[in-house]
Amino acid sequence: MKILFVSAEVAPLAKVGGLGDVVGTLPKILRQLGHDVRIFLPYYGFLPDKMEIPTEPIWWGNAMMRKFAVYETVLPKTDVPLYLFGHPAFDRRNVYGGDDEAWRFTFFSNGAAEFAWNYWQPDVIHCHDWHTAMIPVWMKNSQIATVFTIHNLAYQGPWRWYLEKITWCPGYMQGDSVLSSGILFADRVTTVSPTYAQQIQTPAYGEKLEGLLSFVRGNLVGILNGIDNEVYNPASDRFLMHNYTADTIEKRIQNKTDLQEEIGLQINKGALLVAMVTRLVEQKGIDLLLQILDRFLSYTDAQFVVLGTGDRYYETELWHIASRFPGRVSVQLLYNDALSRRIYSGADVLAMPSRFEPCGISQLLAMRYGCVPLVRNTGGLVDTVSYHDPINEKGTGFGFDRYEPLDLYTALIRALEAYRYKQDWTRLQQRGMRQDFSWSKSAVEYLKVYKQIKGLSDELTPDEEQKLNFLISSKK
């Protein structure tokens, strides 16, 4: 089967959130199962710093009365063909932002459609988030089927009135925004976790699209994200000073002291080190944290580190707390993948008190590295983190239900108390590290979706079954 992924992000080249991780990993697994999977990505101005790109394009196209070029290369360290959409509108050195963002990504989507119609015609185009939501509309009466994945419903793209000014809107098109149109016209709509697929059909999480999502619920499916176990592996991660496995987890404490020294915390093996690796925006529960962090630090010897950037207000408030607790709070206002891995491998708890969370990748990475997740029970966090039960030796983390400061504070105290019992804590870490969140299972679910919308049997062929078994065994 021929499948084209169209996305604004792909790891490790252009990654802002979980979208980049999905598009950077899922195509690789699908190719290993025997399918011709390729990626279509904007040619951002920073890409030549990260990879070799041919100087001559393989194809020239026209969209929205402008000429564009397409360059062909390969996603680094894979065999996945990568097509880069070249135009001066994407020469800037950032993925998102700017007053022309809606125009740029509509132009990009139109270019992807022209590419699929005129150069390489796939069986399925897999579209991701609002940046590509017009593609299902344009492909409705073609032989090319479409899957539209919602990574974050809060971002819905430009309104219909604006689209009609800048691009072709077919007479049959419906929907008030580009996102709603993509939901209506895709052959299948997916979200990145089963719980989030249910939650977005309610007013609390539907972002005013709950009626539409309930209307298409028979065409809506939640498939849990995974992580790349080869890239994120504490046994071989080159960014760690000390590598370890679930069976040699005692070596992990050295990474904790190294991390404390690196980020300016007091060297204290016994102190509970709580971390957040996140965008500093309201969705991530920063407002809850700010209301209780002072008190939590005042009455305990715990330490706290945050890595990420976002709203200036949250950044400033975190700096103020750091100034009141020198040596116990470290605020790293940057994006740094290497440091994030050292935090996962050195911190004791990863806090994710999200208001909503479509899937979440950080809690999966944390468990992979032996860092215990503390989450609000919402979205994909419910699907991936189970409650710590030391008596029956079950569970992988801590959770709370209500979006209230007191509930987060209580969960942190529970984690602090559990941390006192070192043997139970070690077993808790090991259970998390042994969870299987690889992409193999999810890739099979996506493959079933592709086959269903093309009218094929969704059962794995003997060849696919054999390749899947080999893939799973090789990861062990």
C-alpha positions as CSV (number, residue, x, y, z in Angstrom):
1,M,0.0,0.0,0.0
2,K,1.2,3.5,-0.9
3,I,0.8,6.0,2.0
4,L,1.8,9.7,2.1
5,F,2.1,11.4,5.4
6,V,1.5,15.2,5.2
7,S,2.6,17.1,8.3
8,A,4.0,20.4,9.6
9,E,6.4,18.5,11.9
10,V,8.6,15.5,11.7
11,A,11.2,14.4,14.3
12,P,14.1,14.9,14.5
13,L,14.1,17.6,11.9
14,A,11.2,19.9,12.8
15,K,9.7,19.0,16.2
16,V,7.6,21.2,18.5
17,G,5.3,18.6,20.1
18,G,4.1,15.1,20.0
19,L,3.0,15.5,16.4
20,G,6.6,15.5,15.3
21,D,7.3,12.2,17.2
22,V,4.4,10.5,15.6
23,V,5.3,11.5,12.0
24,G,9.0,10.8,12.7
25,T,8.4,7.2,13.9
26,L,5.1,5.7,12.5
27,P,6.2,5.8,8.8
28,K,9.4,4.0,9.6
29,I,7.5,1.1,11.3
30,L,4.9,0.9,8.5
31,R,7.7,0.6,6.0
32,Q,9.2,-2.2,8.0
33,L,5.9,-4.0,7.6
34,G,6.3,-3.8,3.8
35,H,4.4,-0.7,2.8
36,D,5.6,2.2,0.6
37,V,5.3,5.1,3.1
38,R,6.6,8.6,2.4
39,I,6.5,12.0,4.1
40,F,5.6,15.5,2.8
41,L,7.0,18.4,4.9
42,P,7.6,22.1,4.5
43,Y,11.2,23.0,3.6
44,Y,12.0,25.1,6.6
45,G,14.9,27.5,6.6
46,F,16.8,25.6,9.3
47,L,16.6,22.1,7.6
48,P,20.0,22.5,5.7
49,D,21.6,22.8,9.1
50,K,20.4,19.4,10.1
51,M,20.7,17.3,6.8
52,E,22.0,17.2,3.3
53,I,19.4,18.4,0.8
54,P,19.7,18.1,-3.0
55,T,20.1,21.5,-4.7
56,E,17.8,20.6,-7.6
57,P,14.1,19.8,-7.1
58,I,12.5,16.7,-8.5
59,W,9.3,18.5,-9.4
60,W,7.8,22.0,-9.8
61,G,4.2,22.7,-9.1
62,N,1.7,25.5,-8.9
63,A,-0.8,26.2,-6.1
64,M,-2.8,29.2,-5.1
65,M,-1.3,31.0,-8.2
66,R,2.2,30.5,-6.9
67,K,5.0,28.3,-8.1
68,F,6.7,25.8,-5.6
69,A,9.5,23.2,-5.8
70,V,9.6,19.8,-4.3
71,Y,13.0,18.3,-3.1
72,E,13.5,14.6,-2.4
73,T,15.7,13.3,0.3
74,V,15.4,10.7,3.1
75,L,14.4,11.1,6.8
76,P,17.8,10.8,8.7
77,K,18.7,7.3,9.9
78,T,15.7,5.7,8.1
79,D,14.8,4.6,4.6
80,V,11.7,6.8,4.5
81,P,11.5,9.1,1.5
82,L,11.0,12.7,2.5
83,Y,9.6,15.3,0.1
84,L,10.3,18.9,1.0
85,F,7.8,21.6,-0.1
86,G,10.1,24.5,-1.1
87,H,8.9,28.2,-1.2
88,P,10.3,31.4,0.3
89,A,7.3,31.5,2.7
90,F,8.9,28.8,4.7
91,D,12.5,30.1,4.6
92,R,12.1,31.4,8.2
93,R,13.8,29.5,11.0
94,N,10.7,28.6,13.0
95,V,7.9,26.1,12.4
96,Y,5.0,28.1,13.6
97,G,4.1,31.8,14.2
98,G,3.7,34.9,12.1
99,D,0.7,36.7,10.8
100,D,0.7,34.6,7.6
101,E,0.6,31.2,9.4
102,A,-2.9,30.3,8.1
103,W,-2.0,31.3,4.6
104,R,1.4,29.4,4.6
105,F,-0.1,26.1,5.7
106,T,-3.1,26.3,3.4
107,F,-0.6,26.9,0.6
108,F,1.4,23.9,1.9
109,S,-1.7,21.7,1.9
110,N,-2.6,22.8,-1.6
111,G,0.9,21.9,-2.7
112,A,0.7,18.5,-1.2
113,A,-2.6,17.9,-3.0
114,E,-1.1,18.9,-6.3
115,F,1.9,16.7,-5.7
116,A,-0.4,13.7,-5.0
117,W,-2.5,14.3,-8.0
118,N,0.3,15.0,-10.5
119,Y,3.6,13.4,-9.3
120,W,3.3,10.5,-6.8
121,Q,-0.3,9.2,-6.3
122,P,-0.7,7.3,-3.0
123,D,-3.5,5.0,-2.0
124,V,-4.0,7.0,1.3
125,I,-2.9,10.4,2.5
126,H,-2.5,10.6,6.2
127,C,-3.2,14.2,7.3
128,H,-2.2,15.7,10.6
129,D,-3.9,18.5,12.5
130,W,-5.4,21.7,11.0
131,H,-2.4,22.5,8.9
132,T,-3.4,19.7,6.4
133,A,-7.2,19.7,7.0
134,M,-8.2,21.0,3.5
135,I,-6.6,17.9,1.9
136,P,-9.6,15.6,2.8
137,V,-11.9,18.2,1.2
138,W,-10.0,18.3,-2.0
139,M,-9.6,14.5,-2.2
140,K,-13.2,13.7,-1.6
141,N,-14.1,12.8,-5.2
142,S,-10.7,11.3,-6.1
143,Q,-9.4,7.7,-5.8
144,I,-7.1,8.8,-3.0
145,A,-8.5,8.0,0.5
146,T,-7.7,10.2,3.5
147,V,-7.1,9.7,7.2
148,F,-7.2,12.8,9.4
149,T,-5.6,12.7,12.8
150,I,-6.4,15.2,15.5
151,H,-3.4,15.7,17.8
152,N,-4.8,18.8,19.5
153,L,-8.4,19.9,19.0
154,A,-7.7,23.3,20.6
155,Y,-6.0,24.5,17.4
156,Q,-8.6,24.7,14.6
157,G,-6.9,26.8,11.9
158,P,-8.5,29.6,9.7
159,W,-12.2,30.2,9.3
160,R,-14.2,29.4,6.1
161,W,-14.5,33.0,5.1
162,Y,-10.8,33.4,5.1
163,L,-10.2,30.2,3.1
164,E,-12.6,31.3,0.4
165,K,-10.4,34.4,-0.1
166,I,-7.1,32.5,-0.5
167,T,-7.8,29.1,-2.0
168,W,-10.3,26.8,-3.8
169,C,-13.2,25.8,-1.6
170,P,-15.4,23.3,-3.6
171,G,-19.1,23.9,-3.7
172,Y,-19.8,20.8,-1.7
173,M,-17.5,22.0,1.2
174,Q,-19.0,22.3,4.6
175,G,-17.7,23.4,8.0
176,D,-17.0,26.7,9.7
177,S,-13.2,26.2,10.1
178,V,-10.6,24.2,8.2
179,L,-10.5,21.7,11.1
180,S,-14.2,21.0,11.0
181,S,-14.1,20.6,7.2
182,G,-11.3,18.0,7.6
183,I,-13.3,16.1,10.2
184,L,-16.4,16.1,7.9
185,F,-14.7,15.0,4.7
186,A,-11.9,12.6,5.8
187,D,-12.6,8.9,5.2
188,R,-11.6,8.2,8.7
189,V,-10.8,10.5,11.7
190,T,-8.4,9.4,14.4
191,T,-7.2,10.8,17.7
192,V,-4.1,9.9,19.6
193,S,-5.7,8.0,22.4
194,P,-9.0,6.1,23.0
195,T,-10.0,8.2,26.0
196,Y,-9.5,11.5,24.2
197,A,-11.6,10.2,21.3
198,Q,-14.5,9.9,23.8
199,Q,-13.8,13.1,25.7
200,I,-13.9,15.4,22.7
201,Q,-17.5,14.4,22.1
202,T,-18.4,16.2,25.3
203,P,-18.7,20.0,26.0
204,A,-15.8,19.9,28.5
205,Y,-13.3,18.8,25.9
206,G,-14.9,19.3,22.5
207,E,-13.7,22.9,22.0
208,K,-17.2,23.7,20.6
209,L,-16.9,20.9,18.1
210,E,-18.5,18.2,20.3
211,G,-21.7,18.1,18.3
212,L,-19.8,17.5,15.0
213,L,-17.6,14.9,16.6
214,S,-20.6,13.1,18.0
215,F,-22.1,13.2,14.5
216,V,-19.1,11.5,13.0
217,R,-18.4,9.1,16.0
218,G,-18.9,6.1,13.8
219,N,-16.0,7.3,11.7
220,L,-13.9,8.3,14.8
221,V,-11.3,6.0,16.4
222,G,-8.7,6.6,19.1
223,I,-5.3,4.9,18.6
224,L,-2.7,5.4,21.3
225,N,0.6,7.0,20.4
226,G,3.9,5.1,21.0
227,I,7.5,6.0,21.3
228,D,10.7,4.9,19.5
229,N,12.3,2.4,21.8
230,E,15.5,2.5,19.8
231,V,16.0,6.3,20.1
232,Y,14.8,6.5,23.7
233,N,16.7,3.7,25.4
234,P,18.4,4.3,28.8
235,A,20.7,1.3,28.1
236,S,22.3,3.0,25.1
237,D,21.3,6.7,25.2
238,R,24.5,8.7,24.3
239,F,23.1,11.8,26.1
240,L,23.3,10.0,29.5
241,M,26.5,9.9,31.6
242,H,25.5,6.5,33.0
243,N,23.5,4.0,31.1
244,Y,21.2,1.4,32.8
245,T,18.4,-1.0,32.4
246,A,15.5,-2.1,34.6
247,D,17.7,-4.8,36.0
248,T,20.6,-2.4,36.7
249,I,18.4,0.5,37.9
250,E,20.7,1.1,40.9
251,K,23.1,2.9,38.4
252,R,20.4,5.5,37.8
253,I,21.1,7.4,41.0
254,Q,24.4,8.6,39.5
255,N,22.4,10.4,36.8
256,K,20.4,12.1,39.5
257,T,23.4,13.7,41.2
258,D,24.9,14.6,37.8
259,L,21.6,16.3,36.8
260,Q,21.5,18.2,40.1
261,E,25.0,19.5,39.5
262,E,24.2,20.4,35.9
263,I,21.1,22.4,36.6
264,G,22.3,24.1,39.8
265,L,20.4,22.1,42.4
266,Q,21.9,21.0,45.8
267,I,23.5,17.5,45.5
268,N,21.0,15.5,47.6
269,K,20.4,11.8,46.7
270,G,17.6,11.5,49.2
271,A,15.5,14.5,48.1
272,L,12.5,13.8,45.9
273,L,13.3,15.5,42.6
274,V,10.1,16.5,40.7
275,A,10.3,17.5,37.1
276,M,8.2,19.0,34.3
277,V,9.2,18.8,30.7
278,T,6.5,20.7,28.9
279,R,5.3,23.8,27.0
280,L,4.5,26.5,29.5
281,V,0.8,27.0,28.6
282,E,-2.5,26.7,30.4
283,Q,-3.3,23.3,28.9
284,K,-0.4,21.8,30.8
285,G,-1.6,22.7,34.3
286,I,1.0,25.3,35.1
287,D,-1.7,27.4,36.8
288,L,-2.3,24.6,39.3
289,L,1.4,24.1,39.9
290,L,1.9,27.8,40.7
291,Q,-0.8,27.7,43.3
292,I,0.8,24.9,45.4
293,L,4.5,24.8,44.6
294,D,5.6,27.3,47.2
295,R,3.8,25.4,50.0
296,F,5.0,22.0,48.8
297,L,8.6,23.2,48.8
298,S,8.2,25.0,52.2
299,Y,7.1,21.9,54.1
300,T,9.3,19.3,52.4
301,D,12.9,18.9,51.2
302,A,11.8,18.1,47.7
303,Q,13.4,19.7,44.6
304,F,11.8,20.9,41.4
305,V,13.0,21.4,37.8
306,V,11.1,22.6,34.8
307,L,12.3,22.5,31.2
308,G,10.3,24.3,28.5
309,T,9.2,27.6,27.1
310,G,5.8,29.3,26.7
311,D,3.7,32.1,28.1
312,R,5.7,34.9,29.5
313,Y,3.6,35.1,32.6
314,Y,4.3,31.5,33.6
315,E,8.0,31.9,32.8
316,T,8.2,34.9,35.1
317,E,6.3,33.3,38.0
318,L,8.5,30.2,37.8
319,W,11.6,32.5,38.0
320,H,10.2,34.1,41.1
321,I,9.7,30.8,42.8
322,A,13.3,29.8,41.8
323,S,14.6,33.0,43.4
324,R,12.8,32.1,46.7
325,F,14.2,28.5,46.8
326,P,17.8,28.7,45.6
327,G,19.4,25.3,45.1
328,R,16.0,23.6,45.2
329,V,14.3,25.0,42.1
330,S,15.8,25.1,38.6
331,V,14.0,26.8,35.7
332,Q,15.3,25.9,32.2
333,L,13.5,28.1,29.7
334,L,14.6,26.4,26.5
335,Y,14.0,23.5,24.3
336,N,16.8,20.9,24.7
337,D,16.3,17.3,23.8
338,A,19.5,16.1,25.4
339,L,18.7,17.8,28.7
340,S,15.2,16.4,28.6
341,R,16.6,12.9,28.5
342,R,18.9,13.6,31.4
343,I,15.9,14.9,33.3
344,Y,13.9,11.7,32.6
345,S,16.9,9.6,33.7
346,G,17.6,11.7,36.8
347,A,14.4,13.0,38.2
348,D,12.2,10.8,40.5
349,V,8.8,12.1,39.4
350,L,7.5,13.7,36.2
351,A,4.5,15.9,36.9
352,M,1.8,16.3,34.2
353,P,-1.2,18.0,35.8
354,S,-2.8,18.7,32.4
355,R,-6.2,20.4,31.9
356,F,-6.5,18.1,28.9
357,E,-4.0,15.8,27.1
358,P,-4.8,14.1,23.8
359,C,-2.2,11.5,24.4
360,G,1.1,12.8,25.9
361,I,4.5,11.6,25.1
362,S,6.4,12.8,28.2
363,Q,4.8,10.3,30.5
364,L,5.8,7.4,28.2
365,L,9.4,8.6,28.0
366,A,9.5,9.1,31.7
367,M,8.5,5.5,32.4
368,R,11.0,4.3,29.8
369,Y,13.7,6.0,31.8
370,G,12.5,5.0,35.3
371,C,10.9,8.4,36.2
372,V,7.5,7.9,37.8
373,P,4.7,9.9,36.2
374,L,2.2,11.9,38.3
375,V,-0.7,12.8,36.0
376,R,-4.2,14.2,36.0
377,N,-6.5,11.4,34.9
378,T,-7.5,12.8,31.5
379,G,-7.0,11.8,27.8
380,G,-4.1,9.6,27.0
381,L,-2.7,9.9,30.5
382,V,-5.6,7.7,31.7
383,D,-4.7,5.1,29.0
384,T,-1.1,4.9,29.9
385,V,-0.6,5.5,33.6
386,S,-2.1,3.2,36.2
387,Y,-2.3,3.8,40.0
388,H,0.5,2.7,42.2
389,D,-0.6,-0.2,44.4
390,P,2.4,-1.3,46.5
391,I,0.6,-4.1,48.3
392,N,-0.3,-6.0,45.1
393,E,2.7,-4.6,43.2
394,K,0.7,-3.1,40.4
395,G,0.5,0.3,38.8
396,T,3.0,2.7,37.2
397,G,2.4,6.1,38.7
398,F,0.1,8.5,40.5
399,G,-3.0,10.3,39.4
400,F,-5.7,12.7,40.5
401,D,-9.2,13.5,39.0
402,R,-10.4,17.0,39.7
403,Y,-8.6,20.0,38.1
404,E,-8.0,21.6,41.5
405,P,-4.8,22.8,43.2
406,L,-5.6,20.7,46.3
407,D,-5.8,17.5,44.3
408,L,-2.4,18.1,42.7
409,Y,-0.9,18.9,46.1
410,T,-2.4,15.7,47.5
411,A,-1.0,13.6,44.7
412,L,2.5,15.1,45.2
413,I,2.3,14.3,49.0
414,R,1.3,10.7,48.1
415,A,4.3,10.4,45.8
416,L,6.6,11.9,48.5
417,E,5.4,9.3,51.0
418,A,5.7,6.5,48.6
419,Y,9.3,7.6,47.9
420,R,10.2,6.9,51.5
421,Y,9.8,3.1,50.8
422,K,12.8,2.5,48.6
423,Q,12.2,-1.1,47.7
424,D,8.6,-0.5,46.7
425,W,9.7,2.6,44.8
426,T,12.3,0.7,42.9
427,R,9.7,-1.9,41.8
428,L,7.4,0.9,40.8
429,Q,10.2,2.3,38.5
430,Q,10.9,-1.1,37.1
431,R,7.2,-1.7,36.2
432,G,7.2,1.5,34.3
433,M,10.4,0.7,32.4
434,R,9.0,-2.7,31.4
435,Q,5.8,-1.3,29.8
436,D,5.6,-1.8,26.1
437,F,4.7,1.6,24.5
438,S,6.5,0.8,21.2
439,W,4.9,1.8,17.9
440,S,4.4,-1.8,16.7
441,K,0.9,-2.2,18.2
442,S,-0.3,1.2,17.1
443,A,1.1,0.8,13.6
444,V,-1.0,-2.3,13.2
445,E,-4.1,-0.4,14.2
446,Y,-3.4,2.4,11.7
447,L,-2.8,-0.2,9.0
448,K,-6.2,-1.7,9.7
449,V,-7.7,1.8,9.2
450,Y,-5.9,2.3,5.9
451,K,-7.2,-1.1,4.6
452,Q,-10.7,-0.5,5.8
453,I,-11.1,2.8,4.0
454,K,-9.8,1.2,0.8
455,G,-12.3,-1.6,1.1
456,L,-9.7,-4.3,1.9
457,S,-9.6,-7.0,4.6
458,D,-8.1,-5.5,7.7
459,E,-6.5,-8.8,8.6
460,L,-2.7,-8.9,8.5
461,T,-1.3,-10.8,5.6
462,P,1.1,-13.7,6.3
463,D,4.0,-11.5,5.1
464,E,2.9,-8.6,7.4
465,E,2.5,-11.0,10.3
466,Q,6.0,-12.4,9.8
467,K,7.5,-8.9,9.5
468,L,5.7,-7.8,12.6
469,N,6.9,-10.8,14.7
470,F,10.4,-10.1,13.5
471,L,10.1,-6.4,14.4
472,I,8.8,-7.2,17.9
473,S,11.4,-9.9,18.6
474,S,14.2,-7.6,17.4
475,K,13.2,-4.9,19.9
476,K,13.4,-7.2,22.9
